[in-house]
Each structure stands twice: as structure tokens, then as C-alpha cells.
Amino acid sequence: MMVNDKKRLGLRWNSGQSLVEFAISLLTFLVLVFAIIDFSYLFFVKLTLQNAVRQAGRYAITGQSMTGQSRFNSIQQTVQHYSMGLATTTNTSICATVKGCSSGGGPGDTVTITVSYPYQFITPILRAAFKNGTYTISVTTSYKNEPFPPGQT
């Protein structure tokens, strides 16, 4: 086929260049979109965990416990309920200054609730920027228990 034949058929010499430019632009755009989604979900997880420890701390200071459960297990269940399944017994720590860890604390005791969650990135470029492709989200709250009858601990 001659050059004049290509011009007559409407073909241009640089028609492949547009396709390559589009592919590069599309790849950049998709990486940006997935990075935005990844960081948005990271932010969502952090806020959810912050709310969970805050609600559990507010529950802990009252000295209450759920029917048939210890205060520690009641606080643990409250964290799990508000965390939408992100907090588990393995990544949640509940400690009191006087009675130690695995305790809801007594009256006037300070209770600290901590959740550490390993967030896995889905975007390959972001995953490569973090060690093992994970970012550990750690949220903590501390509250001083209200005066309540010591028999409730």
C-alpha cells in the first residue's frame, strides 16, 4: 500500500500514538482512583475503631456488666459490637491501672482500651510503599471509672 492510498483511506501515520497515550493516561487515572478508594477505606476503618473504643470506654466507666458476663467480657463485647467486626479478642487490649490487664477495673480506677488493626492495602503501588503492604492502625482511649459498688467488678 502506498502513502497516497493511506491518505485516501483516511489513515494517519500517528494513529497508534493516541492509543498509547490513552493507555498510559488510563493507567494513571485508575491507580489514582484506587489509591483514593484505599485511603478512604483506611480512614473509615480508623474512625470506626475510634468510635468502638470510645463507646466501650463510656460503657466501662459505669461499672455495668451484661447479664451473665464479667465486666471485662462486657467491655470486650461492646468494642466488638461497635467495631463492625474489625476488633477481635486478639487485637484488643483492656487494662486497668490498679487491677491490671484483663480487668474492667474497680471504682475510681483508670481503664485503657486499645485496638491495633493491621490494614492491608489493595493498591499495588501503595502496598509497595509500606512494609509487608500493611499499615497498623492503633487507637486508644482512657477513662476513669465512676464510683460504683465494688461488687460489680
N, C-alpha and C positions, 0 to 999 in steps of 0.2 A: 504494500500500500504506500502510496506516495504522500508527500506532505500536503499537496493540494487536495488529495482525497480526504485527509483528516479534517482539513479546514471546511470542506464542503459538507462533511457529515456532522459538523458542529463539535468535534472533539478538540480539546485543548491539550497542550503539552504538559501543563501543570495540574491536571485533574487529580492525580494521586496525592499531590501535596495537601490539598484540602482535607482529604480523608485522614492523613497522618496528623495534621493539626487538630482535627476534630477528636481523634482518638486520644491524643495527649491531653487536650482540654477536658474531655470527658473523664479520663482517669483522675486528673487533678480535682475536678469537681466532686467525683464520687468519694475520694479519700477525705475531702473536706466535709462532706455531708456525713459520712460515717464517723469521723472524728467528733463532730458536733453531737451526734447521737450518743457516742460513747461517753463524752464528758457530761452530757445531760443525764444519762443514767447513773454515772458516778455521783453527781450532785444529788440525784433523787435518793440513792442508797444512803448517802451521808445524812441527809435530812431525815429520812425515815428512822435511821438508827439513833440520831439525836433525840427525836421525839420519843422513841421507845424508852431510852434510859431516863429521860425527863419524867415520863409518865410513871415508870417503875419507881423512881425516886420519890415522887409525890405520893405514891401508894405506900412506900416503905415507911415514911415518917409518921404515918398514922398509927402504926402498931397493929394494924389489922392482919388477918390471915384468912385465906379461903377455907371453907369448910373441909375438914379432914386433912389439911396440909399444914406444914410448918411455915413460918414466916419466910424463911429462905426460899422454899419452893414456890410460895405465893408470889414473891417478888420476881423470881425466875420466870414464872409463867406469865406475869404481866409484861416483862421485857419481850418474851417471845410473841405474845399476842399483838403488841403494838409494832413489832418489827417486821410484820408480814413474812415471817419465816426466815429472815436474814440472820437473826440472833439465835444461837443454839446453846445448849449447856456447855459445849466445848469452847465456844469463843466469848462467853460471858463470865465476868468475874464480879462477885458481890462480896464486899469486905466491910467490916465494922472496925472502928479503931480500938474498942475495948474487947469485944468478943472475937475478933479476928475474922478471917475469911470463912465462907460457907455459913455465915450468920447474918440475920437481919438486924442485929444489934438490939440493944436494950434502950430504955428511956434515956434521952439526952445523948445517946451515942451518935457518932457521925458515920453514916453509911455511904460508901463509894461504890457506884455501879459503872463497870467498864465493859464495852463491847469492842472487840477487834475483828474486823471483817476483811479478808483478802479479796479485793476486787480484781477480776480478770478482764483485761481489755480485749475487745473484739477486733479493733482496727490494727492490722499488722504493723504499721509504722509507729503507732503509739505503744504497742506491745514491745517493740524493739527498744523503745526509749526507757523502759522500766525493767528492773532486774526480775527475771523469770516471767515478765509480762504481767506482773501484779503490782497493785498499789494497796497497801494496808491502811484501811480506814479505821481509826481508833477514836471512839467517843467516850467521854466520861462525865459523870455528874456526881456531886456530893451533897448530901442533905443531913442536917442534924435532926434526929428523931424528936418528936414532941413527947411531952411527959404522958406516959400511959402506964397502966398497971403492969408491973414486971412479969406477971404470969402469962402475958400474951406473947412473950418472946419465944 
